[in-house]
């Protein structure tokens, strides 16, 4: 069990570092993946911290996951609203859809 928890911690740390690296790219075409990497990386690190009773780090990573979740939700909500607004603008009056 200890080995699995250690793997979770190391893999989660790698995901968070990868998310940071992706957010630093100029093109920013992979930025949306960074949000998910932060969420899953923070979750795995939180599991590791809880197992080792590192509660300050556990709390930090739980907050990290909450922020990532809210960011993903906000992005999806804005994308839905943007698509909905564009579909209204594309419709021409007098035509049946």
C-alpha positions as CSV (number, residue, x, y, z in Angstrom):
1,X,0.0,0.0,0.0
2,X,2.8,2.4,0.9
3,X,4.4,1.9,-2.6
4,X,1.1,2.7,-4.3
5,X,0.7,5.9,-2.2
6,X,4.2,7.0,-3.0
7,X,3.5,6.4,-6.7
8,X,0.4,8.5,-6.4
9,X,2.4,11.3,-4.8
10,X,5.2,11.3,-7.4
11,X,2.8,10.9,-10.4
12,X,0.6,13.7,-9.0
13,X,3.6,16.0,-8.6
14,X,4.6,15.2,-12.2
15,X,1.2,16.1,-13.4
16,X,1.2,19.5,-11.6
17,X,4.6,20.3,-13.0
18,X,3.5,19.3,-16.5
19,X,0.4,21.6,-16.1
20,X,2.7,24.5,-15.2
21,X,5.0,23.8,-18.2
22,X,2.0,23.6,-20.5
23,X,0.6,26.9,-19.2
24,X,4.0,28.5,-20.0
25,X,3.9,27.6,-23.7
26,X,3.5,30.4,-26.2
27,X,0.9,28.8,-28.3
28,X,-1.5,28.1,-25.4
29,X,-3.3,25.4,-27.5
30,X,-2.8,22.9,-24.7
31,X,-3.9,25.2,-21.8
32,X,-7.2,23.5,-21.4
33,X,-5.4,20.2,-20.6
34,X,-3.5,22.0,-17.8
35,X,-6.7,22.4,-15.8
36,X,-7.4,18.7,-15.8
37,X,-3.7,17.9,-15.0
38,X,-3.9,20.3,-12.0
39,X,-7.1,18.6,-10.8
40,X,-5.8,15.1,-11.0
41,X,-2.3,15.9,-9.9
42,X,-3.6,17.8,-6.8
43,X,-6.0,14.9,-6.0
44,X,-3.2,12.3,-6.2
45,X,-0.9,14.5,-4.0
46,X,-3.7,15.0,-1.5
47,X,-4.1,11.2,-1.2
48,X,-0.4,11.0,-0.5
49,X,-0.4,13.8,2.0
50,X,-3.4,12.3,3.9
51,X,-1.8,9.0,4.1
52,X,1.4,10.5,5.6
53,X,-0.6,12.9,7.9
54,X,0.8,15.9,6.2
55,X,-2.4,17.9,6.8
56,X,-1.2,21.4,5.8
57,X,-0.2,20.0,2.4
58,X,-3.4,18.0,2.2
59,X,-5.5,21.1,2.8
60,X,-3.5,23.0,0.2
61,X,-4.0,20.3,-2.4
62,X,-7.7,20.0,-1.7
63,X,-8.0,23.7,-2.3
64,X,-5.9,23.3,-5.4
65,X,-8.5,20.7,-6.6
66,X,-11.4,22.9,-5.8
67,X,-9.9,25.8,-7.7
68,X,-9.2,23.5,-10.7
69,X,-12.8,22.2,-10.6
70,X,-14.2,25.7,-10.4
71,X,-12.0,26.8,-13.3
72,X,-13.1,23.8,-15.4
73,X,-16.8,24.6,-14.6
74,X,-16.4,28.3,-15.5
75,X,-14.7,27.5,-18.7
76,X,-17.4,25.0,-19.8
77,X,-20.1,27.4,-18.8
78,X,-18.6,30.2,-20.8
79,X,-18.0,28.0,-23.8
80,X,-21.6,26.8,-23.6
81,X,-22.9,30.4,-23.4
82,X,-20.6,31.5,-26.3
83,X,-21.8,28.6,-28.5
84,X,-25.4,29.4,-27.6
85,X,-25.0,33.1,-28.5
86,X,-23.3,32.3,-31.8
87,X,-26.1,29.9,-32.7
88,X,-28.6,32.7,-32.2
89,X,-26.6,35.1,-34.3
90,X,-26.3,32.6,-37.2
91,X,-30.1,32.2,-37.6
92,X,-31.6,34.4,-40.2
93,X,-35.1,35.8,-39.8
94,X,-37.8,34.2,-41.9
95,X,-36.1,30.8,-42.3
96,X,-37.4,27.7,-40.7
97,X,-34.9,25.7,-38.7
